[in-house]
């Protein structure tokens, strides 16, 4: 069971806002957002060297 940073209640609100701005509703949209939040939190280096 994955551990999410966003609660289900907060995710439903964020998803509604994202869909208003025509963000494509993929099946794994929440996992993408959670991955972005994780990367911002832990400071993983990005890009190709």
C-alpha positions in Angstrom: 0.0 0.0 0.0 1.6 3.3 -1.1 2.0 6.1 1.4 0.7 9.4 0.1 1.7 12.9 1.1 -1.8 14.1 0.1 -4.8 12.9 2.0 -7.7 11.6 -0.1 -9.7 14.7 0.8 -7.0 17.1 -0.3 -6.3 15.1 -3.5 -10.0 15.2 -4.5 -9.9 19.0 -4.2 -6.6 19.4 -6.0 -7.8 17.1 -8.8 -10.9 19.1 -9.3 -8.8 22.3 -9.6 -6.4 20.7 -12.0 -9.2 19.4 -14.2 -10.6 23.0 -14.4 -7.3 24.0 -16.0 -7.6 21.2 -18.6 -4.9 19.0 -17.0 -5.3 15.6 -18.7 -6.8 13.1 -16.2 -4.6 10.1 -16.6 -5.1 7.0 -14.5 -1.8 7.6 -12.7 -2.2 11.4 -12.2 -2.1 11.2 -8.5 1.1 9.1 -8.5 2.7 11.7 -10.8 1.8 14.6 -8.4 3.0 12.5 -5.5 6.3 11.9 -7.3 6.8 15.6 -7.9 6.1 16.4 -4.2 8.5 13.6 -3.1 11.2 15.0 -5.4 10.7 18.5 -4.1 10.8 17.3 -0.5 13.9 15.1 -0.6 15.8 17.2 -3.2 16.7 14.5 -5.7 19.0 15.7 -8.4 17.5 15.9 -11.8 18.5 16.0 -15.4 20.9 14.0 -17.4 24.6 14.5 -16.8 
